[in-house]
Amino acid sequence: MKLSTVIRTASQSGNALQKASAAAKKAHAFCGKSTVGLFFDILRSASTYGAGPMDYLMSHFYELNAEERATYLTRIRSAEFVRKVNDPAYWPIFDDKNAFYPKFHDMMGRETYDLTKGDLEGFRAFMEGKEAIMAKPSDQDGGSGIEKLRPSDFESIDAMWAYLRNPAKPFHIADEALKQHPGMAALHPASVNCVRLSTYVMDDGEPVVVYAACKAGTGGGECDNTGRGGITCRLDIENGVITSNGHNEELEEFITHPDTGITFKGYHIPMAKECKELALTAAKRYPSFRYVGWDICVTPTGPVLIEGNNYPGYDLAQMPDNDDPHPRHGLITNFKKLGIEI
């Protein structure tokens, strides 16, 4: 996720009391507690922990005591931390895919084409030998506006170019479609299923991994983002093992993938060590931009970068399973173990 998206969402948040009321009704359905009591608890959580109604629901605040709640990252806490530790001079690189890709081209494992500066002749050369591309906006996140396009879907490359340059379309960049490792494709063959690694550059200039997650698409979706139907799980990157059930944006929990039937908990992710090494290498490129969430695709020949997020999605590795024992701990615990102050 991008910090600009968080700021924009916050400025358009609408009626906070109305959202708190709706969240209280959902929480009541989950836990059976008084809706009125939950409503006021949501307001207290916003004041005390910077937790919005969705934070309250995603992190099961209705089940947590004060000590447990204090360990959870929330939208406000996370945004404040990002502002504090990430040098704003480099925000444009992470906010614009056309700016990001040239800076990390050696880690991308594929070609890209800037649709805002290119022309038909250049696009023809770019498309030679390619079976598919991902057409993307340059400044959106969560998979918004992305389409997978194939030359075989069009009468000609010229027609494909005309489609991409249609003013009604949001496309700014064409990204060569990646083939993923069979171990990742097994989770959901239609989508590129990414590993998310969040890194922080310590005072000595060395980066560390703060948390990891694994994402998978669902249905016919070609994106793994939760905003487009994807499912996320917690991941132990040291052992390459998924350690939780799957969760989607609608707060549904999945023991197995709804399409492929694969059991999430205990599933081994291929090339986990190499994924970690890639994220740590990428983190060193702009060490004053200290906190980044890297999306990594595992291809048959090794991991490659998809993108870097200047506002790592804290929810990805923080949503508890319904049967997780107490005390429960949020991501602030991870930061503290590494000596990082939130």
Backbone torsions as a table, in degrees:
resi	resn	phi	psi	omega
1	MET	NA	151.9	179.7
2	LYS	-104.3	144.6	-178.5
3	LEU	-60.9	-34.9	179.4
4	SER	-61.0	-34.2	177.5
5	THR	-66.1	-42.7	179.3
6	VAL	-61.8	-45.8	-179.7
7	ILE	-62.7	-43.2	-179.2
8	ARG	-64.6	-42.4	179.7
9	THR	-63.4	-42.4	-179.4
10	ALA	-63.6	-37.2	-178.4
11	SER	-72.4	-16.0	-179.1
12	GLN	-116.8	28.6	-170.1
13	SER	-70.4	-18.9	176.9
14	GLY	74.8	-151.0	-174.7
15	ASN	-78.0	106.1	-176.6
16	ALA	-64.4	-38.4	-179.2
17	LEU	-66.8	-37.1	179.0
18	GLN	-65.4	-40.5	178.8
19	LYS	-68.2	-38.6	177.9
20	ALA	-63.8	-38.4	178.7
21	SER	-64.4	-43.5	179.1
22	ALA	-64.6	-39.5	179.6
23	ALA	-67.3	-36.2	178.8
24	ALA	-62.8	-38.4	178.1
25	LYS	-65.8	-39.9	178.0
26	LYS	-67.0	-42.5	179.7
27	ALA	-62.5	-38.6	177.2
28	HIS	-59.4	-40.6	179.4
29	ALA	-64.7	-30.1	-179.8
30	PHE	-79.8	-41.1	-169.3
31	CYS	-118.8	-14.2	177.8
32	GLY	80.3	2.8	179.5
33	LYS	-74.4	164.7	-179.1
34	SER	-57.1	130.3	178.6
35	THR	-62.2	-39.4	178.9
36	VAL	-64.4	-46.1	178.9
37	GLY	-61.5	-40.6	178.4
38	LEU	-65.7	-38.7	178.7
39	PHE	-57.3	-49.1	-178.6
40	PHE	-71.5	-29.6	176.7
41	ASP	-67.7	-37.3	176.5
42	ILE	-62.2	-42.3	178.0
43	LEU	-64.5	-41.6	178.1
44	ARG	-64.4	-38.8	179.9
45	SER	-65.9	-34.8	176.7
46	ALA	-64.4	-43.3	-178.3
47	SER	-71.2	-40.4	-173.7
48	THR	-85.5	-40.3	-172.6
49	TYR	-116.6	-0.6	-176.2
50	GLY	68.1	26.6	-176.5
51	ALA	-93.5	121.2	173.4
52	GLY	-77.7	172.4	179.3
53	PRO	-55.1	-38.6	179.4
54	MET	-69.9	-37.4	173.6
55	ASP	-57.2	-45.6	-178.0
56	TYR	-57.3	-43.4	-178.3
57	LEU	-75.2	-47.3	-176.1
58	MET	-61.5	-40.1	-175.6
59	SER	-93.0	6.4	178.4
60	HIS	57.2	43.6	179.4
61	PHE	-57.2	-26.5	-179.6
62	TYR	-66.0	-12.0	178.3
63	GLU	-107.8	-5.7	-170.6
64	LEU	-103.0	148.4	172.8
65	ASN	-88.7	178.1	-174.7
66	ALA	-61.9	-39.9	-179.0
67	GLU	-64.8	-40.7	178.9
68	GLU	-68.6	-44.1	-179.3
69	ARG	-58.6	-35.7	-177.2
70	ALA	-64.6	-15.4	-179.3
71	THR	-91.4	-2.6	-174.1
72	TYR	-96.0	133.3	169.4
73	LEU	-71.7	142.1	177.3
74	THR	-128.4	171.9	-177.3
75	ARG	-56.6	-46.4	-178.2
76	ILE	-68.6	-47.1	179.7
77	ARG	-60.0	-43.3	-178.0
78	SER	-65.7	-44.4	-179.9
79	ALA	-62.8	-40.7	179.1
80	GLU	-65.0	-39.1	179.4
81	PHE	-65.7	-44.6	179.2
82	VAL	-59.5	-45.2	179.1
83	ARG	-60.7	-35.6	-175.7
84	LYS	-73.1	-38.3	-168.8
85	VAL	-105.3	-14.5	-177.8
86	ASN	-102.8	119.7	-179.7
87	ASP	-60.4	117.3	-177.0
88	PRO	-61.9	-16.9	178.6
89	ALA	-62.0	-24.0	-176.6
90	TYR	-104.1	1.3	177.6
91	TRP	-54.4	-43.7	-177.6
92	PRO	-57.6	-31.0	179.9
93	ILE	-65.4	-39.8	-176.3
94	PHE	-90.1	-9.1	178.3
95	ASP	-93.4	-12.6	-172.9
96	ASP	-133.7	115.4	-177.7
97	LYS	-60.8	-34.7	178.5
98	ASN	-68.7	-22.2	174.8
99	ALA	-87.5	-34.9	-176.5
100	PHE	-70.4	-46.7	-171.7
101	TYR	-58.7	-45.3	178.7
102	PRO	-62.3	-31.8	-177.9
103	LYS	-73.2	-25.3	-176.9
104	PHE	-123.1	24.7	-172.6
105	HIS	-57.6	-35.3	-177.6
106	ASP	-69.1	-11.6	179.6
107	MET	-110.1	2.2	-171.9
108	MET	-87.4	-28.7	177.5
109	GLY	68.3	19.1	-179.1
110	ARG	-164.1	168.2	177.5
111	GLU	-94.9	151.5	173.5
112	THR	-131.6	161.0	-179.8
113	TYR	-137.5	124.2	179.9
114	ASP	-76.6	105.6	-176.6
115	LEU	-71.8	-19.7	-178.1
116	THR	-79.9	-21.2	-177.7
117	LYS	-115.9	-16.1	-175.8
118	GLY	-80.6	177.3	177.7
119	ASP	-137.3	176.0	-176.0
120	LEU	-59.4	-43.3	-178.8
121	GLU	-62.2	-44.2	178.5
122	GLY	-65.7	-36.4	179.6
123	PHE	-67.3	-37.1	177.2
124	ARG	-60.3	-44.0	179.6
125	ALA	-64.7	-40.7	179.4
126	PHE	-61.7	-37.9	-174.0
127	MET	-80.6	-8.0	-178.6
128	GLU	-58.5	122.8	176.6
129	GLY	80.1	3.9	-177.5
130	LYS	-99.5	133.3	-179.4
131	GLU	-85.8	-25.9	-177.5
132	ALA	-162.7	156.7	174.5
133	ILE	-132.8	161.2	170.0
134	MET	-106.6	113.4	177.6
135	ALA	-88.9	125.6	-170.3
136	LYS	-134.9	149.3	161.9
137	PRO	-68.2	155.6	-178.7
138	SER	-89.7	-16.3	-170.5
139	ASP	-127.4	22.9	178.4
140	GLN	-113.1	166.7	176.2
141	ASP	-138.8	-177.7	-179.3
142	GLY	68.3	16.9	-178.9
143	GLY	78.7	7.1	-176.9
144	SER	-64.0	129.8	173.6
145	GLY	79.3	2.6	-176.4
146	ILE	-83.6	137.2	174.8
147	GLU	-132.8	138.3	172.7
148	LYS	-91.4	123.4	-175.8
149	LEU	-123.4	143.0	179.3
150	ARG	-123.2	140.9	176.7
151	PRO	-55.5	-31.0	-179.4
152	SER	-67.2	-14.8	178.2
153	ASP	-80.2	-9.0	-173.9
154	PHE	-124.3	158.4	179.1
155	GLU	-66.5	-31.1	-177.9
156	SER	-160.7	169.3	174.8
157	ILE	-64.7	-32.5	177.4
158	ASP	-61.9	-41.5	179.1
159	ALA	-68.0	-36.1	177.7
160	MET	-64.9	-42.4	177.2
161	TRP	-61.4	-43.3	179.5
162	ALA	-61.5	-38.2	178.2
163	TYR	-64.8	-43.8	-179.4
164	LEU	-65.1	-33.4	-176.1
165	ARG	-94.8	6.7	175.5
166	ASN	-59.7	123.5	-178.1
167	PRO	-57.8	-21.8	179.6
168	ALA	-77.5	-12.2	179.8
169	LYS	-94.9	150.2	-174.7
170	PRO	-92.8	12.9	-168.5
171	PHE	-73.8	136.1	175.1
172	HIS	-125.9	-18.5	-176.0
173	ILE	-147.0	142.8	174.8
174	ALA	-108.8	127.8	-171.7
175	ASP	-120.0	120.4	179.0
176	GLU	-54.7	127.8	-179.2
177	ALA	-66.7	136.4	-177.6
178	LEU	-95.1	149.6	169.2
179	LYS	-100.8	130.9	-174.8
180	GLN	-102.2	161.9	178.4
181	HIS	-58.5	140.0	-179.9
182	PRO	-54.3	-32.0	179.5
183	GLY	-67.7	-27.2	175.3
184	MET	-86.8	-39.3	179.8
185	ALA	-62.5	-29.1	-178.7
186	ALA	-60.7	-29.7	179.6
187	LEU	-63.2	-41.9	178.7
188	HIS	-167.1	101.5	-170.9
189	PRO	-62.1	-27.5	-174.2
190	ALA	-74.7	-23.0	-174.4
191	SER	-115.7	155.9	168.5
192	VAL	-81.3	114.6	-173.8
193	ASN	-98.2	112.2	-168.8
194	CYS	-95.5	156.3	164.7
195	VAL	-95.9	129.6	174.7
196	ARG	-104.3	121.4	176.9
197	LEU	-120.6	123.7	177.4
198	SER	-100.0	125.0	-177.8
199	THR	-118.2	155.0	176.3
200	TYR	-135.8	131.9	179.3
201	VAL	-88.9	118.6	-177.4
202	MET	-74.2	173.8	-177.0
203	ASP	-62.0	-26.5	179.8
204	ASP	-84.6	4.5	178.3
205	GLY	88.6	-2.4	-180.0
206	GLU	-95.9	130.3	179.4
207	PRO	-83.7	154.1	174.9
208	VAL	-131.9	157.4	175.3
209	VAL	-88.2	125.2	179.2
210	VAL	-88.8	-43.2	177.0
211	TYR	-159.7	165.0	-179.8
212	ALA	-138.7	152.1	177.5
213	ALA	-146.9	163.8	175.4
214	CYS	-125.8	138.6	-178.5
215	LYS	-121.5	149.2	178.2
216	ALA	-145.7	142.3	176.4
217	GLY	-77.1	175.4	176.6
218	THR	-139.9	163.6	177.2
219	GLY	57.6	-137.3	177.7
220	GLY	-92.7	7.8	-176.3
221	GLY	-65.1	138.3	-179.6
222	GLU	-100.1	2.0	175.8
223	CYS	-116.9	149.1	-179.8
224	ASP	-95.7	0.8	-175.6
225	ASN	-65.4	139.1	179.1
226	THR	-62.8	-28.1	177.6
227	GLY	-68.0	-11.8	178.0
228	ARG	-123.7	33.3	174.4
229	GLY	93.8	1.6	-177.1
230	GLY	-73.4	166.5	-179.6
231	ILE	-121.5	141.4	178.9
232	THR	-122.4	150.1	179.6
233	CYS	-137.7	153.5	172.6
234	ARG	-74.3	147.9	-174.6
235	LEU	-134.7	131.0	170.6
236	ASP	-88.5	99.9	-174.0
237	ILE	-70.7	-25.3	-179.1
238	GLU	-66.6	-35.8	-179.3
239	ASN	-107.5	-6.6	178.8
240	GLY	68.7	32.9	-175.0
241	VAL	-121.7	133.1	173.0
242	ILE	-70.3	132.4	-172.2
243	THR	-114.7	8.3	-179.9
244	SER	-143.0	170.9	168.6
245	ASN	-72.9	173.2	178.3
246	GLY	-88.7	151.8	179.7
247	HIS	-137.9	141.1	176.1
248	ASN	-114.9	-179.8	-175.9
249	GLU	-66.7	-22.6	179.1
250	GLU	-85.6	8.3	177.9
251	LEU	68.2	22.2	172.7
252	GLU	-81.8	147.4	179.7
253	GLU	-113.9	139.3	-175.8
254	PHE	-128.9	121.3	173.6
255	ILE	-74.3	-39.1	177.2
256	THR	-123.2	157.3	177.5
257	HIS	-66.1	131.6	-174.1
258	PRO	-65.9	-18.2	-179.8
259	ASP	-104.1	-44.2	-174.4
260	THR	-96.9	-15.8	178.8
261	GLY	77.8	3.6	179.8
262	ILE	-69.5	133.5	175.7
263	THR	-75.7	124.3	-176.5
264	PHE	-67.5	-55.6	-173.1
265	LYS	-64.8	123.6	-179.3
266	GLY	94.8	-6.3	-179.6
267	TYR	-71.4	135.2	-178.1
268	HIS	-91.7	128.2	177.1
269	ILE	-90.6	130.7	-179.6
270	PRO	-72.0	149.1	173.0
271	MET	56.0	39.9	-179.8
272	ALA	-62.2	-41.5	179.3
273	LYS	-60.1	-43.6	-179.9
274	GLU	-67.3	-34.1	176.0
275	CYS	-61.9	-45.3	179.1
276	LYS	-61.9	-44.8	-179.4
277	GLU	-61.7	-40.0	179.0
278	LEU	-64.0	-44.8	-179.9
279	ALA	-62.2	-42.3	-180.0
280	LEU	-66.9	-36.5	176.7
281	THR	-65.9	-44.6	179.2
282	ALA	-62.4	-37.3	-177.4
283	ALA	-63.9	-25.8	-177.9
284	LYS	-79.2	-13.0	-175.3
285	ARG	-66.9	-39.2	176.3
286	TYR	-129.9	77.9	-171.8
287	PRO	-63.5	-21.9	177.2
288	SER	-80.9	-8.7	170.9
289	PHE	-98.6	84.7	-156.8
290	ARG	-81.0	-27.8	-170.8
291	TYR	-123.4	110.1	-174.6
292	VAL	-137.3	143.3	172.3
293	GLY	-103.4	114.3	-176.0
294	TRP	-96.2	127.7	171.9
295	ASP	-95.5	126.1	-173.3
296	ILE	-125.9	131.1	173.8
297	CYS	-99.9	131.7	176.7
298	VAL	-93.4	109.7	177.8
299	THR	-92.8	170.5	178.7
300	PRO	-59.7	-23.5	-178.5
301	THR	-103.6	-0.8	178.6
302	GLY	141.5	168.4	-178.5
303	PRO	-76.8	148.6	176.2
304	VAL	-136.2	155.4	178.5
305	LEU	-75.7	137.0	166.8
306	ILE	-92.8	-52.4	178.2
307	GLU	-167.4	169.4	172.7
308	GLY	-117.3	133.1	-177.6
309	ASN	-106.0	124.4	-179.1
310	ASN	-81.8	-1.1	172.5
311	TYR	-134.1	81.6	-176.5
312	PRO	-56.1	137.1	-177.8
313	GLY	-74.0	93.9	-176.0
314	TYR	-60.1	-25.6	-178.9
315	ASP	-66.6	-26.6	-174.0
316	LEU	-57.5	-37.7	-176.0
317	ALA	-113.2	20.7	-173.1
318	GLN	-128.1	-8.3	-179.1
319	MET	-77.6	118.2	-175.9
320	PRO	-79.1	152.6	169.2
321	ASP	-74.3	153.5	-178.4
322	ASN	-60.6	-27.4	-177.6
323	ASP	-102.2	12.2	176.5
324	ASP	-62.8	134.5	-178.6
325	PRO	-75.1	158.7	172.6
326	HIS	-95.4	152.6	1.6
327	PRO	-74.3	143.2	175.7
328	ARG	-94.9	148.4	-177.6
329	HIS	-128.9	133.9	175.7
330	GLY	-88.6	-172.4	-172.3
331	LEU	-70.6	-19.7	178.5
332	ILE	-60.6	-29.8	175.9
333	THR	-60.3	-42.5	178.0
334	ASN	-60.0	-44.7	-179.8
335	PHE	-61.6	-45.2	-177.2
336	LYS	-63.7	-37.7	178.5
337	LYS	-61.4	-29.4	-179.5
338	LEU	-90.0	-2.4	-178.9
339	GLY	80.8	25.2	-179.3
340	ILE	-104.4	126.5	-179.6
341	GLU	-89.9	127.6	176.2
342	ILE	-92.4	NA	NA
